[in-house]
Amino acid sequence: MKGAVIDLGTNTFNLIIFNKLKENYEVLATLKYPVNLGMGGINENIISPEALNRATKALTEFVQKCKEFEVEKIKAFGTSAMRGAKNGTQLVQEVKNNLGIEIIIIDGQEEASLIYEGVKSVHNFTANSCIMDIGGGSTEFIFVEDGKVVSKESFDIGVSRIIQKFDLSDPLSQSDIEMIIEFLESNSNDDFKNRKSLHLIGASGSFETYSHLIEKKELDTKKSSSLPFETFLKQLEYLIHSSLKDRNENDAIPDYREKMIHVAALKTTWVIEKVGITQCFTSPASLKEGVILREFKE
């Protein structure tokens, strides 16, 4: 069966088209669209008219691509920006009426569960681990000990929220860094703060960019990749203190991440120090792969 999953993220909409096999799946095509659904309203719990237009345009292109591949079944999931928006149902209704797609808005716990399903399909857990998925609206953390999930957290500390909440200098000043860390501390709970793990597994997104900066090559789509730890820490430090001009001129950073990757790097460093990480990995699989494995069982 040919299927498709659409992940309506706060920053980026992702489409994966696949052929479902008995135990696995074959990827036929992928598309990524920088919709920036949360831009201009996420902290006020609205989706701006401009963002609604970008969303509609992206989903129209996605549906056309699905038709080209004769997709039989499409699953679409809305995350942080949509679940918090007062007018999120407007987008859901318009997409259903005009494109025939039913968008399911999921809460943070469900989002974390699907992320875990995706990551565990490509990563072998050999130590107590923390999975991290950096989003525009929220960030999910899944803690795995002895091969079992012991905690799932979703906090509204996404990079788009931070960028729009604070008037940040370019590059970040020391007071900016302290202000962002205080925000992260204030919006995470004690259970998270008291967790300890040796391994950090970053679920696609910003972590793919980190990998490209270090390795200068595409990720293996079938398994997680280890990042040289000391080099990784230095790369994060570079990003935190980089200017927008620096990031614009760096070909390894996609255009749609240039305005936010330095904040993502600061958040990643905060987690490494908070949790006690000694080794990092990038997972090519995340929410949409988790949906394939859980929702498209034959």
N, C-alpha and C positions, 0 to 999 in steps of 0.2 A: 504494500500500500504506500502511495505517495502522500506525505503529510507535510505540514508546515507549522512552525511556532513563531509567534510574534511576541517579543518582549518590549513592552512600552515603558522604557526606562525614563527617568526624570531628565537625563541629558540626551540619551541616545535610544532610538528605536532599532531593534535588531530583528532580522528575519533569517530563519534557517529552513531550508527546504530539503527533505530527505526521503529516502526510500526505506521503509521499515522492514527489517529482516526479522527472522525468528527471535534471535537473542540480542541483536544489535541493530544498527542503522547505518546507511550509507549517505553521506552528505552530498547533495546535488548542487546546491547553490546557497550563498549567504549574501545578505545585504545589510548595510549599516547606514542609518540616516541621523545626523545630528539635529534632532528636533528642538532640543532645549525646552522641553515642555514646562519645566519649572521656572524658566527665566521670566522675570517681570511680575511674579505673583506668588511664588511658593510659600514665602513667609507670611503672606496674607491669606493663604489657603484658597487661591483662585488660579485658574489657568487663563492667561491673557488671550484676547482675541487673536493676536499675532501667533501665539503658540498653538492655538486651536487650528489655525490655517496651516501651519507647518505640519501638524500632526495629520491632518486630513490629506495633505499632499503626499506625505510619506506612506501612509496606509494605502492610498490609491495606487502608488507605484508597487507596493508590496503585493497587492491583490492581482495586479497585472502580471507580475512575475510568477505568482502562483498559477495563474491561468496558462502561462507559457509552458509550465512544467506539468500541467494537468493534475494539480494537487486535488486530492479527494477530501481532505479534512484539515481545517485550520484551527489552531488554538491560540488565543490572544490573551495576554495577561498584563494588567495595569498594576504599577507598583506605587512608590511613595507619593509622587506628585498627584496621581489620580486618586489615591485613597484619601488624601487630605483635602482635596479641592471641593469647594462648595458646588462648583459647576462641573464636576467630573462626570456626572450622569448625562450632561448635555453631549459630551463627546461620545459617550457610550451609545446613546440613542441615535445620534447622527450617523455614526459608523455602522450601526446595525441597519438603519433605514436605507442608507446610500450604498453601502458596500457588502452588506449581508454578513458581517463579522460580529460575533458576540464577544465582547471584551469582558473578561472576568477580573474584577479588582480584588487583589489578595492582600491580606494583612501581613505585617512584618514576620510573624512566626511561620506562616505558610511560605513566604518568600525565602526565608532561611532554610526551610525544609527542602525546597526545590533546588536551591543552591547546593546543599549537601549532596543530594542525589546526583547532581551533575559532577561535582568534584570527585566523589568517591569512585566514579566510573573511570577516572584517569589517574588517580593518585593512590599509592600504597602507603597507608598510615603505619609508620614504624616507630613513632614516638608520640607523646601527648602533643596535640596539635590545635591550632586556632585557624579556622578558615575565615578569611576576611573578604567581603565584597563591597568595594567602595562605590557608592552610588551618588547621584546628584542630590537626592532628597534624603535618603537614609543610608546607613551602613550596617551590614549584617555580620554577626560573629557567631560561628558555630564551633564549640569546643568538643574535641574528640579525645577520649582517654581509653586506652586498652581496646581500641577499635570501635568504641561505642560513643554515641552522642550523649554528652552530659549536660550541655547547656546550649540554648539558642537565644540570641539577642538581636534586636533590631532597634537602632537608635536614630533619631532624626538629627543626624550630624553630617548630612551629605554636603558635598563640596559646593553645590549650587546654593544651598541655604547659607553657607558661610560667606561665599562671595557677595551675596546680596544683603546679608545682615550687617557686614562691617565695611567701612570705608578704608580699604587696605592700601598701603603704600606700594610703589613699584620701584625696586624690589621690596619684599616684606621687611619692615623694621623689627627691631627686637620687641617693641611694645605690641606690634601686630602678632608676632609669634606667641607672646605670653597671653594675649587676649584670646587667640584661637584655642590654645591649650586649655585655658580656663573654661571656654565654651564646651570643649570636648569633655572635660572633667565634670562639669555641671550637668551635662546631658547624657551621662552614662551612669549605670548603677553599681552598687557595692559588689554584687555577685560577679560582674565583669571585672571590676578592679582587683578582686582577690583571686582571680584565675591565673594559673601559671602554665605555660606551654613551652616546649623546646622548638617546635616547628611552626612557621607561619606559611599558610597556603593562600595566596592571593588569587581570587577568582576572576580571571580575564580582566577586561577593562583597563584601569590604570596599570595593573601589573603587567599586562602585555606591553605597554609602553616602556615600563622599566626594563623589561627583557630586551626590547629592541634597542634601547639605549646602550645596554651592556653587551649583548651578543651580536648585534648588527645582522640578525637573520630572523626569519619567520619561526614561530613556535611549532613544535611537534603537536599536531592536533589530536594525537591519540594518547598522550601521557603528559604528566606534569614535568616541569623542568626546574632543576635546582639553580639558584642564583648564587654566584660566588659572594659570600656574605660580606666581607670587608669592602669589596668593590661596590656591592649594592648599597651599603651604608654611605659610602662616599658619593654615590650617584644621587641618593636621596638628599644629602647635604647640598650638593650642587643645585638641585631643583628648588629646594626651599629658598635659597638665596639668589636664585636667578631672576633676571628681569624678563618682562614680556618680550622684549626685543631679543634676548638670548634664546628664548624658547621658540620665537618665530623663525629664527635662523637655524634651528636644529631640525634637520630633516627627519630624524627618528621620532619626533613628536608630531602626531596628527594635528591638523589645524583645529579640530574641534576639542582638543585637550589642552591647547596652549594656554588658555585663560585660567585653567583650574588645576593643572597637574602639580603645581608647586604646593597648593593647599593639600592635595592628596598625599604628596610626599611627606609633608609635616605630620599629617594624621598617621601615616604608616610608621614613621619614626616614633611617634607617641605610643603606638601599640607595641612596637618592638621593645621599647623600654619598659612599658607598663606590664607586659605579659612575661618578659624574660626570654625572648626569642634568641636562638643561636643559629638557626638555619632557615632559609626562605625558599619557597617554591612558587612557580606560576602555574596555575591550572588553566588550560585552554577551554575548559568546560565550566559552565555555571548554570544559571536558572533555566535557560531555554533547553539545554541538554537534559537537565533534570526533568523537565516537562515531557520530553520525548520518551524517556525511560519509564516514567510513571503513568503518563496519560495515554500512551499509544501501545499498550500491551495488547497482544493478540490473544 
